[in-house]
Amino acid sequence: SCRNREITYKIKIIHNGKEYRLRGFYDTGNNLYYNSKAVIVLDKKLFKKIFTIDEIYSAEYNKNYVECTFADGKKSILPVIKIEKLLLYSDKKMNTILNVMAVCGSDFNNYDIILHNSFKTEV
């Protein structure tokens, strides 16, 4: 039998002068947009590591929110923050994706990020 395996990619996020080497799960179900920019979902611990308290507070203060419906059917309205640069590595090719927005998800096990459906053109 053919089991549906999770497709993950090596990801590098560059933000506030720091680089984070991560694993991204490509999710065809993630069609979240904020002001026409793709929204990715970060692991909770990673979100708090990448973004400063000021960035999170600023997103909340300026009401930069997006409504998310997760796979389990739960809805949340979450602050959304722009990532400076995301690099996606596939088949020895590197794709630079700019203008990516991020929200805070739960604690993920096998990956750090839920990638956006629109990234299929990049993978």
Beta strands, then each sheet from edge to edge (+ up, - down):
strand 1: 8-15
strand 2: 18-26
strand 3: 33-34
strand 4: 37-42
strand 5: 65-69
strand 6: 75-79
strand 7: 81-83
strand 8: 85-90
strand 9: 93-97
strand 10: 100-104
strand 11: 113-115
sheet 1: 3+ 4- 11+ 2+ 1- 8+ 9-
sheet 2: 3+ 4- 10- 7+
sheet 3: 5+ 6-
end
